[in-house]
Amino acid sequence: MNLTPREKDKLLISVAAMVARRRLERGVKLNYPEAIALISDFVLEGARDGHSVEDLMSRGARVVFLDQVMEGVAEMIHDVQVEATFPDGTKLVTVHNPIGPRLGAQPAPQGER
């Protein structure tokens, strides 16, 4: 199988995202590369499925939550940028503040996190 460098990158992201999903299923918190891979894979697959850039930017910020990552990971990730292939061409998708609390989650008391 002959893959282009771009196809190899997508495959690596996909495999890393699979590992991240399995770890989440076992209750293991994600590290930095796993969180990035899961968000990136969501964007790549969403683009392939025909979702809009705006939709992926919004929904991409609800893929990984604070309680699913190791301490300090959320603070390291301010934006995730993914070059994704849409039906009308390749576009850069930026997910801002991609890791946050779950909707309806109570904020942690001061000093706890």
Backbone as ProteinMPNN parsed JSONL, in Angstrom:
{"seq_chain_A": "MNLTPREKDKLLISVAAMVARRRLERGVKLNYPEAIALISDFVLEGARDGHSVEDLMSRGARVVFLDQVMEGVAEMIHDVQVEATFPDGTKLVTVHNPIGPRLGAQPAPQGER", "coords_chain_A": {"N_chain_A": [[0.856, -1.166, 0.0], [0.689, 2.093, -0.962], [1.015, 5.09, 0.538], [0.409, 8.587, 0.741], [2.284, 11.234, 2.371], [0.393, 12.853, 3.71], [-1.818, 11.116, 3.898], [-0.694, 9.188, 5.554], [-0.378, 10.694, 7.883], [-3.089, 11.161, 8.533], [-3.9, 8.536, 9.018], [-2.315, 7.89, 11.239], [-3.371, 9.695, 13.118], [-5.964, 8.673, 13.263], [-5.517, 6.082, 14.348], [-4.35, 6.777, 16.813], [-6.537, 8.09, 17.925], [-8.292, 5.944, 18.187], [-6.979, 4.463, 20.172], [-7.187, 6.332, 22.244], [-9.999, 6.398, 22.602], [-10.443, 3.783, 23.539], [-9.063, 3.903, 25.935], [-10.554, 5.825, 27.319], [-12.943, 4.385, 27.575], [-12.122, 2.527, 29.447], [-11.865, 4.123, 31.589], [-9.555, 5.585, 31.865], [-7.68, 8.53, 32.064], [-7.007, 10.955, 29.508], [-3.917, 11.847, 27.886], [-1.971, 14.638, 26.586], [-1.321, 14.182, 23.683], [-3.246, 12.217, 23.07], [-5.705, 13.482, 23.567], [-5.597, 15.547, 21.655], [-5.528, 13.968, 19.329], [-8.063, 12.714, 19.409], [-9.86, 14.868, 19.136], [-8.977, 15.905, 16.684], [-9.458, 13.721, 14.969], [-12.234, 13.626, 15.114], [-12.89, 15.991, 13.759], [-11.746, 15.498, 11.194], [-13.21, 13.22, 10.345], [-15.8, 14.245, 10.489], [-15.708, 16.225, 8.516], [-15.369, 14.625, 6.304], [-17.834, 13.385, 6.333], [-19.424, 15.44, 5.511], [-20.134, 17.614, 7.119], [-20.323, 21.095, 8.079], [-17.726, 23.65, 8.255], [-18.192, 25.487, 10.331], [-19.956, 24.021, 11.966], [-18.288, 21.905, 12.778], [-16.316, 23.329, 14.133], [-17.756, 24.237, 16.325], [-18.929, 21.857, 17.453], [-16.643, 20.379, 17.818], [-15.53, 21.309, 20.122], [-16.79, 19.941, 22.074], [-16.01, 17.356, 22.366], [-14.03, 16.258, 23.994], [-13.792, 16.343, 27.496], [-13.102, 18.178, 30.571], [-12.99, 16.388, 32.771], [-12.026, 14.135, 31.584], [-9.381, 14.25, 30.955], [-5.867, 14.256, 31.836], [-4.464, 16.04, 34.629], [-3.729, 19.406, 33.944], [-3.644, 19.164, 31.178], [-5.79, 20.349, 29.724], [-5.235, 23.061, 30.027], [-3.03, 23.325, 28.438], [-3.912, 23.173, 25.857], [-5.076, 25.364, 23.715], [-6.081, 25.897, 21.186], [-7.077, 23.783, 18.494], [-5.971, 22.951, 15.401], [-6.943, 21.74, 12.292], [-6.376, 20.488, 9.106], [-8.734, 19.729, 6.948], [-10.486, 17.614, 4.627], [-13.127, 18.549, 2.722], [-16.273, 18.121, 0.921], [-16.138, 20.169, -0.982], [-13.483, 20.852, -1.119], [-10.235, 21.359, 0.515], [-9.981, 22.582, 3.814], [-9.036, 24.708, 6.556], [-9.735, 23.969, 9.825], [-10.418, 25.383, 12.886], [-10.583, 24.659, 16.222], [-11.538, 26.275, 18.97], [-10.586, 26.629, 22.383], [-10.876, 23.773, 23.152], [-11.283, 21.911, 25.218], [-13.356, 21.601, 27.856], [-15.649, 22.031, 30.657], [-18.291, 19.631, 31.193], [-21.589, 20.156, 29.918], [-23.765, 21.64, 32.187], [-22.253, 20.862, 34.319], [-20.989, 21.325, 37.594], [-18.948, 24.011, 38.683], [-15.578, 23.519, 39.859], [-14.696, 23.778, 43.312], [-12.82, 26.582, 44.648], [-9.344, 26.181, 44.356], [-9.465, 23.455, 43.941], [-9.259, 20.936, 41.428]], "CA_chain_A": [[0.0, 0.0, 0.0], [1.445, 3.34, -1.057], [0.283, 6.211, 1.115], [1.075, 9.884, 0.719], [2.542, 11.702, 3.736], [-0.877, 13.327, 4.291], [-2.61, 9.929, 4.245], [-0.038, 8.582, 6.718], [-0.735, 11.532, 9.033], [-4.491, 10.884, 8.875], [-3.947, 7.188, 9.58], [-1.734, 7.978, 12.577], [-4.379, 10.358, 13.956], [-7.067, 7.727, 13.438], [-5.088, 5.032, 15.278], [-4.204, 7.402, 18.133], [-7.896, 8.344, 18.419], [-8.834, 4.645, 18.619], [-6.353, 4.179, 21.466], [-7.793, 7.262, 23.207], [-11.366, 5.935, 22.892], [-10.356, 2.578, 24.381], [-8.646, 4.323, 27.279], [-11.716, 6.46, 27.953], [-13.877, 3.312, 27.935], [-11.596, 1.893, 30.658], [-11.816, 5.121, 32.651], [-8.216, 6.17, 31.935], [-7.666, 9.917, 31.578], [-6.188, 11.158, 28.319], [-2.794, 12.777, 27.913], [-2.032, 15.671, 25.548], [-1.467, 13.684, 22.305], [-4.505, 11.475, 22.915], [-6.794, 14.462, 23.475], [-5.465, 16.182, 20.337], [-5.906, 12.977, 18.314], [-9.509, 12.491, 19.449], [-10.503, 16.06, 18.566], [-8.597, 15.965, 15.265], [-10.176, 12.657, 14.264], [-13.63, 14.061, 15.028], [-12.967, 16.994, 12.692], [-11.469, 14.846, 9.911], [-14.339, 12.36, 9.978], [-16.952, 15.119, 10.272], [-15.544, 16.84, 7.192], [-15.611, 13.549, 5.333], [-19.283, 13.14, 6.351], [-20.113, 16.568, 4.906], [-20.493, 18.679, 8.065], [-19.729, 22.389, 7.746], [-16.617, 24.113, 9.087], [-18.772, 26.099, 11.535], [-20.486, 22.938, 12.795], [-17.165, 21.177, 13.365], [-15.671, 24.214, 15.106], [-18.609, 24.253, 17.511], [-19.061, 20.516, 18.035], [-15.315, 19.889, 18.181], [-15.245, 21.742, 21.496], [-17.558, 19.094, 22.993], [-15.573, 15.975, 22.15], [-13.258, 15.871, 25.174], [-14.154, 17.191, 28.632], [-12.099, 18.331, 31.63], [-12.884, 15.198, 33.617], [-11.495, 13.025, 30.793], [-7.959, 14.466, 30.668], [-4.959, 14.384, 32.972], [-4.315, 17.392, 35.155], [-2.876, 20.308, 33.189], [-3.768, 18.991, 29.726], [-6.722, 21.344, 29.169], [-4.572, 24.365, 30.015], [-2.012, 23.328, 27.372], [-4.54, 23.15, 24.534], [-5.915, 26.541, 23.505], [-6.707, 25.718, 19.872], [-6.677, 22.628, 17.69], [-6.165, 23.264, 13.982], [-6.922, 20.538, 11.465], [-6.636, 20.686, 7.687], [-9.663, 18.644, 6.637], [-10.991, 17.572, 3.258], [-14.577, 18.661, 2.608], [-16.709, 17.841, -0.452], [-15.759, 21.256, -1.893], [-12.058, 21.141, -1.032], [-9.549, 21.3, 1.805], [-10.131, 23.808, 4.614], [-8.473, 24.679, 7.895], [-10.75, 24.062, 10.875], [-9.834, 25.7, 14.185], [-11.465, 24.452, 17.375], [-11.051, 27.124, 20.056], [-10.865, 26.138, 23.738], [-11.537, 22.506, 22.864], [-11.549, 21.055, 26.376], [-14.032, 22.353, 28.902], [-16.529, 21.22, 31.504], [-19.515, 19.108, 30.589], [-22.737, 21.044, 30.095], [-24.469, 21.386, 33.438], [-21.318, 20.474, 35.376], [-20.748, 22.347, 38.608], [-17.536, 24.4, 38.723], [-14.828, 23.001, 41.001], [-14.43, 24.783, 44.34], [-11.521, 27.243, 44.523], [-8.23, 25.37, 44.837], [-9.628, 22.06, 43.51], [-9.419, 20.738, 39.997]], "C_chain_A": [[0.905, 1.232, 0.0], [0.587, 4.491, -0.563], [1.104, 7.484, 0.988], [1.383, 10.289, 2.164], [1.264, 12.184, 4.436], [-1.756, 12.154, 4.722], [-2.016, 9.208, 5.454], [-0.373, 9.367, 7.985], [-2.164, 11.247, 9.489], [-4.633, 9.513, 9.531], [-3.401, 7.179, 11.003], [-2.714, 8.635, 13.55], [-5.515, 9.398, 14.27], [-6.714, 6.638, 14.45], [-4.943, 5.598, 16.688], [-5.57, 7.689, 18.749], [-8.548, 7.045, 18.887], [-8.275, 4.256, 19.983], [-6.993, 5.053, 22.544], [-9.204, 6.817, 23.582], [-11.353, 4.713, 23.809], [-9.961, 2.954, 25.806], [-9.798, 4.992, 28.021], [-12.729, 5.412, 28.398], [-13.447, 2.61, 29.218], [-11.515, 2.871, 31.827], [-10.45, 5.76, 32.838], [-8.261, 7.583, 31.35], [-6.662, 10.075, 30.44], [-5.028, 12.106, 28.576], [-2.936, 13.743, 26.735], [-2.197, 15.093, 24.135], [-2.776, 12.936, 22.067], [-5.69, 12.424, 22.777], [-6.781, 15.154, 22.112], [-5.934, 15.227, 19.244], [-7.413, 12.782, 18.261], [-10.264, 13.663, 18.824], [-10.221, 16.148, 17.066], [-9.347, 14.928, 14.444], [-11.647, 13.018, 14.092], [-13.809, 15.046, 13.874], [-12.762, 16.344, 11.323], [-12.65, 14.0, 9.441], [-15.6, 13.183, 9.715], [-16.902, 15.801, 8.918], [-15.855, 15.82, 6.109], [-17.105, 13.252, 5.211], [-20.088, 14.308, 5.8], [-20.574, 17.652, 5.856], [-19.768, 19.967, 7.684], [-18.565, 22.716, 8.684], [-17.156, 24.659, 10.406], [-19.285, 25.036, 12.503], [-19.346, 22.206, 13.503], [-16.411, 22.02, 14.382], [-16.447, 24.209, 16.421], [-18.633, 22.891, 18.208], [-17.722, 19.926, 18.462], [-14.916, 20.262, 19.597], [-16.029, 20.934, 22.522], [-17.233, 17.613, 22.788], [-14.87, 15.434, 23.39], [-13.569, 16.87, 26.288], [-13.06, 17.175, 29.703], [-11.9, 17.064, 32.455], [-12.32, 13.985, 32.876], [-10.0, 13.16, 30.506], [-7.151, 14.569, 31.956], [-4.854, 15.846, 33.392], [-3.336, 18.193, 34.294], [-3.024, 20.225, 31.677], [-4.655, 20.075, 29.12], [-6.065, 22.718, 29.059], [-3.517, 24.463, 28.904], [-2.623, 23.456, 25.984], [-5.505, 24.324, 24.408], [-6.704, 26.436, 22.207], [-6.217, 24.411, 19.273], [-6.989, 22.986, 16.245], [-5.97, 21.997, 13.161], [-7.217, 20.929, 10.026], [-7.461, 19.487, 7.226], [-10.18, 18.76, 5.212], [-12.511, 17.513, 3.272], [-14.979, 18.331, 1.173], [-16.281, 18.919, -1.453], [-14.292, 21.673, -1.76], [-11.509, 21.052, 0.384], [-9.665, 22.647, 2.514], [-9.486, 23.608, 5.98], [-9.594, 24.904, 8.905], [-10.024, 24.327, 12.188], [-10.89, 25.519, 15.263], [-10.846, 25.232, 18.528], [-11.474, 26.547, 21.399], [-11.559, 24.779, 23.682], [-11.853, 21.622, 24.062], [-12.14, 21.903, 27.488], [-14.898, 21.442, 29.743], [-17.719, 20.701, 30.708], [-20.638, 20.109, 30.823], [-23.465, 20.658, 31.373], [-23.56, 20.978, 34.578], [-21.116, 21.644, 36.33], [-19.269, 22.723, 38.59], [-16.865, 23.846, 39.978], [-14.626, 24.113, 42.02], [-13.025, 25.346, 44.173], [-10.43, 26.35, 45.104], [-8.323, 23.908, 44.444], [-9.748, 22.008, 42.011], [-8.999, 19.38, 39.599]], "O_chain_A": [[1.773, 1.382, 0.86], [-0.434, 4.827, -1.163], [2.329, 7.467, 1.11], [0.793, 9.733, 3.091], [1.084, 11.943, 5.63], [-2.368, 12.194, 5.789], [-2.753, 8.677, 6.284], [-0.623, 8.777, 9.036], [-2.422, 11.108, 10.684], [-5.394, 9.35, 10.484], [-3.97, 6.528, 11.88], [-2.866, 8.175, 14.682], [-5.975, 9.321, 15.41], [-7.526, 6.309, 15.315], [-5.368, 4.965, 17.655], [-5.746, 7.549, 19.959], [-9.278, 7.043, 19.878], [-9.009, 3.775, 20.847], [-7.303, 4.571, 23.633], [-9.569, 6.854, 24.757], [-12.152, 4.619, 24.741], [-10.472, 2.383, 26.768], [-9.995, 4.754, 29.212], [-13.311, 5.531, 29.476], [-14.288, 2.15, 29.991], [-11.137, 2.486, 32.934], [-10.204, 6.407, 33.855], [-8.815, 7.799, 30.272], [-5.617, 9.425, 30.411], [-5.133, 13.041, 29.369], [-3.905, 13.672, 25.979], [-3.137, 15.48, 23.44], [-3.35, 13.015, 20.98], [-6.58, 12.192, 21.958], [-7.828, 15.326, 21.488], [-6.657, 15.632, 18.334], [-7.984, 12.692, 17.174], [-11.209, 13.457, 18.062], [-11.12, 16.432, 16.275], [-9.819, 15.224, 13.347], [-12.239, 12.748, 13.047], [-14.765, 14.944, 13.106], [-13.522, 16.61, 10.392], [-13.039, 14.061, 8.275], [-16.38, 12.856, 8.821], [-17.925, 15.941, 8.247], [-16.523, 16.126, 5.121], [-17.591, 12.912, 4.133], [-21.303, 14.195, 5.635], [-21.333, 18.534, 5.453], [-18.719, 19.928, 7.041], [-18.437, 22.135, 9.762], [-16.639, 24.333, 11.474], [-19.076, 25.136, 13.712], [-19.437, 21.922, 14.698], [-15.92, 21.496, 15.381], [-15.855, 24.178, 17.499], [-18.385, 22.795, 19.41], [-17.664, 19.079, 19.354], [-14.065, 19.61, 20.202], [-15.944, 21.211, 23.719], [-18.073, 16.74, 23.007], [-15.09, 14.29, 23.788], [-13.604, 18.08, 26.062], [-12.211, 16.284, 29.735], [-10.771, 16.711, 32.797], [-12.153, 12.921, 33.473], [-9.412, 12.279, 29.879], [-7.673, 14.917, 33.016], [-5.121, 16.758, 32.609], [-2.252, 17.715, 33.96], [-2.575, 21.122, 30.965], [-4.298, 20.659, 28.098], [-6.314, 23.453, 28.104], [-3.157, 25.562, 28.483], [-1.926, 23.811, 25.033], [-6.618, 24.28, 24.932], [-7.863, 26.844, 22.144], [-5.086, 23.986, 19.513], [-8.133, 23.288, 15.906], [-4.978, 21.282, 13.309], [-8.197, 21.623, 9.757], [-6.95, 18.371, 7.127], [-10.297, 19.855, 4.663], [-13.106, 16.555, 3.767], [-14.119, 18.268, 0.294], [-16.082, 18.628, -2.632], [-13.907, 22.738, -2.243], [-12.226, 20.714, 1.326], [-9.477, 23.704, 1.912], [-9.403, 22.49, 6.489], [-10.31, 25.904, 8.844], [-9.118, 23.582, 12.561], [-11.951, 26.142, 15.225], [-9.763, 24.894, 19.006], [-12.586, 26.037, 21.541], [-12.703, 24.649, 24.117], [-12.621, 20.669, 23.931], [-11.49, 22.816, 27.997], [-14.886, 20.224, 29.567], [-18.097, 21.267, 29.683], [-20.632, 20.829, 31.822], [-23.744, 19.482, 31.608], [-24.032, 20.766, 35.695], [-21.077, 22.803, 35.916], [-18.416, 21.841, 38.491], [-17.498, 23.719, 41.026], [-14.409, 25.265, 41.644], [-12.144, 24.682, 43.628], [-10.572, 25.824, 46.208], [-7.345, 23.177, 44.599], [-10.278, 22.929, 41.39], [-9.066, 19.034, 38.42]]}, "name": "protein", "num_of_chains": 1, "seq": "MNLTPREKDKLLISVAAMVARRRLERGVKLNYPEAIALISDFVLEGARDGHSVEDLMSRGARVVFLDQVMEGVAEMIHDVQVEATFPDGTKLVTVHNPIGPRLGAQPAPQGER"}
